[in-house]
Amino acid sequence: MEPASHPILEFDPTREAMIEPARVYKLLDVPEHCVICFFREVIEKVVQEKQAKIVATHQWEDGLHHLYETEYKGKRLAFIHPGVGGPMAAGILEDIIAHGCRKFIVCGGCGVLEKEIAVGHLIVVSGAVRDEGTSYHYLPPSREVTANPRGVAALETALKKKGLPYLTGKTWTTDAPYRETAAKVALRKNEGCLTVEMEAASFMAVAEFRKAILGQVLYGGDDLSGDEWSDRDWVARTDVRENLFWLAAEACLSL
């Protein structure tokens, strides 16, 4: 390879890396459908109430990440917490793809860039501005990555079935939540971004590279649309978080 002006632009399309997940992790008898959930308290509740079993465990430096399996509406369903941030989330996704999961719905929270998006309002991610690093190792450099249309459609169908209001739109994926400046917020809003979070672009890039299907739904959290940031006590919305897990499960199993 020839060096580029910046290392992040040196995309290498070679399919196999030095540490290739399929050579590190065994293909297992796991569900092909998997919910990736950022709500640890919801995962703990589902594990307890549904007596979910551990089918694989991955040890990262922050601790153990269990891949669980349960039965939902007569079908096998896996679920896992991916950690926080694009690099770890992408790594966990790589691990479970290597085990045999192929169809994913991600559920999480986000900051909102439009004040009209209330706490708890749902947003189906249609694409992401790639203001992070991980996606550039999976796809050629570009400003945005587009969500898999099958993942988007599955979520929209599940939401319409339940009669839930939602938006479909673009998100801003960043590695640096403490560098979301007013100027950058304005720029992303002008690009059409409704939300900001830390993993969507990375998830979509890995899924596209590995030819997996992935959709993502977020709920409106803290507000970055005004002159000052507002937390809005968004992580306390326990009902929204639990309901979103089961919505993601229904959408995932429809893929």
Order of alpha helices (4+ residues) and beta strands (2+ residues): alpha-beta-alpha-beta-beta-beta-alpha-beta-beta-beta-alpha-beta-alpha-beta-alpha-beta-alpha
